[in-house]
């Protein structure tokens, strides 16, 4: 991982509200154009453009990217009825925005000029810009903000509605360009202003005229305030977005050097092979590679040999997602930790990485793979204090053993030493081999595991693991199904094991319990159905922290507990972006690239002369 960048520290200005502050009481408030729980912001002072963009980047050109799957809706807010098209939410902006070069979260005004809030953080007022327009040219007002919030509360996905309703009591327009969010009483204040600032804004009049709902499958799209709008689509085949030349925010400091592409096209394919062939033929012009096999062996086609295609490895400083071979803890057979440990021992990362993944990966050890956030060694200091506070809900091993790290394996696919350990663990869990060699419990029931997947690129990774499980005596099967079936079964948690996980951040707060809370066992953000009373307590305390050090100590404690609970077998991670593209796209340079975003749809641009040369040579379709 890269070292943490240095931050310039600025404190918001304290101001005394005078009369006429949009209905707020006359009390001391904080007024600022940005918000951070830690009172730090890199771009606190007036600036011309973000450090990682080229402010003189030309506008124009097209990018074509491929994806596997299908879509039957352009409504991004209804994932339970229909499959939304890729990037369908990109037409809508939030009140506040963030950057890709700050590890500590900061929200900056985008659709607003300033925000103000009392030290109690009981409410926040956003003073909206008066020049923001929707893509149809009509102005955005505070009424649009209020309407969107209320509509989301009434019609968005149940988990979002429940989570936000517990935080925000009401939203009201104080005048045409002033909107106030009042937070629920008696709940921790951390994360509430960020949540309000993350509010999407849609056009009230369009929904009232059309009667459209957020919980329905539809192709009609409401006007948004974003830089792009829908240009066309063919259901399940392709969708295309075009840059709005009249975008209100073209000259905004946060947008200079960004939104450079005229057209973004997403093409859908039935499998990854077809998608790669389309890239080789010039139908797709940019590809972010995820397959180590493809990256190591597949890039030897004519377009690359002729210099039409550029292959590049760029650093990725984002936290790797906590993905791996995930157990569905809703299944009774996985309730015993020894069963999970035994099954995990049969996954050979060393052999998989060296033999099947060309040594391009490293193994993830932590749920938060970042210095200061991952547990190491024995607990001490502030982390130990957090753990002591939930000691009654923890095994003694949490305090006496070093932080759990993944097992090591030998160079052969089947590591017999680990298999012997697995047999012992299964015996402790009540499973012994029957006359047929199958592991059975005291009732004679065979230990069976179905591994569910839709992506064929996982075949070569999962099949050796299945073979090892079968050698252990587990009735293991690998079921690869089509993407639509996979989505349906995933959403209903109809699986034993799956390659999945959690997306964690450099900061944790209001979303922590949505991922790991016991009330979120049946939430799509908690694919393992994980629940631990100690984690529940830590999650509630996370909402009250005052400093980054407090937060990081709680995350280390949570990391230690989750790793011990072992509900994900840690798999590979990669600190690089593997990209290949037709040599007409430019970026600011590797030394200026931000650590937290690749940004090829954001701050890259097209060199018109290079594009013309490629077309003249017949490289592009």
Secondary structure, 3 states (H helix, E strand, C coil): CCCCCCCCCCCCEEEECCCCCCCCCCCEEEEECEECCCCCCCCCCCCCCCCCCCCCCCCCCEEEEEEECCCCECCCCCCCCCCECCCCCCCCCECEECCCCCCCCCEEECCEEEEEEECCCCEEEEEECCCCECCCCCECCHHHHHHHHHHHHHHCCHHHHHHHHCCEEEEEEEECCEEEEEECCCCCCCCHHHHHHCCECCCHHHHHHHCCCCCCCCCCCCCCCCCEEEEEEECCCEEEEEECCCCCCCCCCCCCCCCCCCEEEEEEECCHHHHHHHHHHCCCCEEEECCHHHHHHHCCCHHHHCCCEEEEEEECCCCCCEEEEEECCCCHHHCCHHHHHHHHHCCCHHHHHHHHCCCCCEECCCCCCCCCCCCCCCCCHHHHHHHHCCHHHCCCHHHHCCCCCCCCCCCCCCCHHHHHHHHHHHHHCCCEECCCCCEECCCCCECEEEEEECCHHHHHHHHHHHHHHHHHCCEEEEEECCHHHHHHHHHCCCCCEEEEEECCCCCCCCCHHHHHCHHHCCCCCCCCCCCCHHHHHHHHHHCCCCCHHHHHHHHHHHHHHHHHHCCEEECEECCEEEEEEECCEECCCCCCCCCCCCCCCCCCEECHHHHHHHHHHCCCC
